[in-house]
Amino acid sequence: MKQRLFPALACILLCLAVLPGTASADSGPKPAVTIQVVNAPAGTYYLDLLITDPDDYPNIDPVDYDPALIAGLKSWEDEGWYPALVEGTGVPLFGELTPGADGTHRFTYHGLPDTFRIAVSGPGGAQATDEPFTRTVFYTHLVYDWETNTITSATSPAGFYGLQFLSTLVPTLIIEGILLWLFGFRAKRDWLVFLLVNLATQAGLHLWIAADLVSVGAHPLYYLVLIVAEVPILLVELAVYAFLLQEHGRLRRAAYAACANIASYALGYFPLHWAVEFLSH
């Protein structure tokens, strides 16, 4: 009896340990764009994102800033492009017109636009990139060259998605591997099945995330949204483990699949937030 209760108890305690961290209505990562400016002129300058659909949410108070530089950022309003921080957005956008302590500009939160131009305003005047930029990954790092008025580099989608895949695969293998051992599975074939199943389900998860990453990541109930992907994974693993694992009965195999998925769902997405954000710096 003790041998049967211990794995289930370990799974329950593992999940309860993270409930306070997953209960927030605003949990989950937020999309972000980090812009590094090179060859900037001496003196104070402002940088903002130009958008075509401003709204009335006040991201900053323009009276706190130099009116001449603010006016420079508004130079493209006649063309239908508006500075997002200055003119406002439909939902909050966090950022600063001036660079941070590390010399970069960071824009984040639900109001981050998918498509934008970069506008800068300094002592020598204002300018903006000619072509709009559309972000394709959740965390985007751009390098803006002031002299050429161009974006010279951006986050590599291959590197981003590769790191993102590893950031959930590795903790999932650790968490579910520990539980596989606690549930008494020792056969090499069972561990091979475990590895192949997790490679397949994690690949499927990230194909789904890649197709809808921006809307999923920006959702205020991020962990609840991920249930849409986690439920099919649970059903697949329940069926595969029940029939392909060799040791113990099907009831224990199914119990393992359920506990392992609950635990990896509760714990496995925290590294996703930290790891992919590394690419935004």
N, C-alpha and C positions, 0 to 999 in steps of 0.2 A: 504493500500500500504506500509506504513512504517513497519508494522508487517511482511510483506513478504520480504522486502529488508534487514531488519536487520540481519537475520541469514546468508544470502548469503554474506553480507558485512563483517560480523564477520569472516566467513570462509576464505574469500579472504585475509583479513588483517593478519590472523593467518598464512597463508601460505607464504605471502610475507615477513613476519618478519624473516623467516629462509632461504630464498633463498640465501643470501650471504654465509651461512654456508654449503649449499649443493651443490654449484656450482663448488667446487674445483675438478680438474681432478684427484686428489689423495685423495679424501675424503674416509671416512670409516675406520674401524679398521684394524690393521695389526696383523697377527698371531705372537705369542710370546711364548718363552720358558724361564722360570726363574729357575735358578738352585742355590740351597742353599747347600754349602759344609760344612759338619760336620767332626770333627776329623782331620782337615787338619794340617800338620806339621807347625812348626814355620818358618817364612821367606816368601819371595816372591814366588808365584807360578803362573802358567798360566793354563787356562782352555779353551778348544776349543771343537767344535763338529766335529767328524770325519764323512766324507761323502765319497761316492764312485765315485762321478762325479764332480770333481773340474773344474773350468773354469777360465777365465782370468780377471774377474772383481776384482780389488784390494780392498778388504775390509779394510785392514790395510797396513801399510808400515813396513815390518819386521825389517828394519834397526833401527827402534825406540825401539826395544825390545832386551832383553838379548839373544844372539845367542845360548847359551847353552840350555836355556829353550825352545827356538823355535825348536832346533834340537830334543829335547825330544818329542815334539808334532808330529814330523814327523816320529817317530819310526815305524809307522804302514803302511807307504807308500808302502813298499815291499809287503804287504798283500792286497793292493788295497784300503786302507783307508787313507784319506787326511784331515788335519785340515782345516775347512772351512774358518775361518777368515784369517789364514796364507796363504793358497794357492789360495784362491779366489773362487768365485762362478759365475754362469751365470748371475745372477741379484744381486743387492745389499743385503747384510746381515749386519745388524747393531749389534754391540756388542763390548765387551772389553775382552781381555785375563785375565785381573786382575779383582777382585771383585769390585763392586761399593761401595758407602758410606754405604749402608745398609748391606754389606757383601755378596750380591748375584750377580750372573752373569745373565745378561738378553740378549737374542738374539731375534731379531725381524726383520720384513720387508719381502719383497717378496722373498728374497733368503733363508728364513728359511727352512731347509730340513724337509721332512716328517719323514724320518728314519735316525737315527744317533747313534753313540757311543759317550760317554763322555771320553775325554782324558785330563789328567792333567800332568803337568811337574813342579817339584819343586826341592829343594836342594837335596833331597834324591833320585832323579830319576824320571822316567815317568811311567805312567800306564794308561790303558784304560779299560772300561767295556767290558766284554767278549761278551755279547749279545747286538745286536742293539735294540734301543728303537724306537717305532713308535708312534707318537702322534696321539691321537684320538679326541682331543678337540682343540678349537681355541686358548685358553690360557692355557698353561701347566705349572704347578709348580712341580719341581722335587727336591728331597733331595738326594744328592750324599754323601755317606759315604766313606771317603778316606781310612779308615783302612780296610774295607771289600771290597772296590772297587766295590760297588754295588749301585744301585738306590733303596733307602729304601721306598720311597713313591711317589705318583704322584697325580695329580688332579683327583678328583672323577668325572667320567662322569655324574653320577646321580645328584650330586650337581651342576655341571656346567650347564647342560641342564635345571635343575629346576630353577636356578637363571636366566638363559637366557630367559626362558619362561615368568617368572614374570616380567622381565625387559622391555618386550614389551607389555605384557597383561595389566599391571597396567596403564601405560601412555595412552594406547589405550582406555581403559575404561574411563579414566578421560577426554581425549580430545573429544572422540565421545559422551560421556555422556553429556558434556557441550553443544555440538551442538544439541544433541537430545532435550535438554531442550529449547534451543534457537529457535529451529524449532517448538516448541509448542506441543511436545508429552508429555503427563502427565499420561496416563493410566498405571496402574500397569502391565497389560498384555503386553503393548508395551515395557516397560522396561525389562520384563522377556525375551521377544523375543530378545531384544538388547543384554542382557547378554549371552544367550545361543548361539546366532549367533557368538558373538565375541570369546567365549570360543572355539567354533568349528573351526573358521577360523584361530585363533592364533595357535591352536594345529596343524592344517594343515600346516601353515607357518613354524613352527619349525620342523616338520617332514621333510619338504623339505630342510630346512637349515641344519639339522643334517646329511642328506644324502650327502650334498655337501658344508659343511661349510667352509672348508679350501680354496677351490677355489673361493667361493663367497666372503669371507671376505678379501682375499688377492687381489681381483680385484681392479685396480686403479679407476674404475668407479662403486664403490660399490653400490651407490644409484640407478644407472641405472640398474644394474644387478638385484636388488631386485624388479624391475618392473615386471620381469618375474613371480614372485610370487604374486605381488600386483594386477595385472590385473585380474586373476581368482577370487581373493577375492572380488574385486569390483563387478564383474559380479554376483557372488553368492549373495552378500549382496543386490545388486539392485533387484534381483528377489525375495529374501526372504522378504525384507522390503516392497516391493510393494504389496505383497499378504498377508503378515501376520500382519503388523502393522494395527491397527484399526482406529486410528485418522487421520483426514485430507484425502485429495485425493492422488491418486497414483503418481501424478506429484510431490507433495511435499515430499512424501516418497522417491521417486527416487532422488530428489534433495538433500535430507538429506544424502542418502547413498553415493552419489558422493562427496559431500563436506566433509563428515566425513572421507572417505577414503583418500582424498587428504591431509587433515589436519594431520591425523595420520601417513601417509607416510612421510610427511615433518618433523614432530616432534617426532614421536614415536620411531625412531631408535637411537636417541641420547643416551637414558639411556642404550641401549644395549651395546654401546661402554664402558661406564663407569662401569656398573655393572659387566659384565663378566671379565673385567680386574682386578677387585678386587681379583679374584681367582688366579691371576698370582703372587700375593705377599704373 
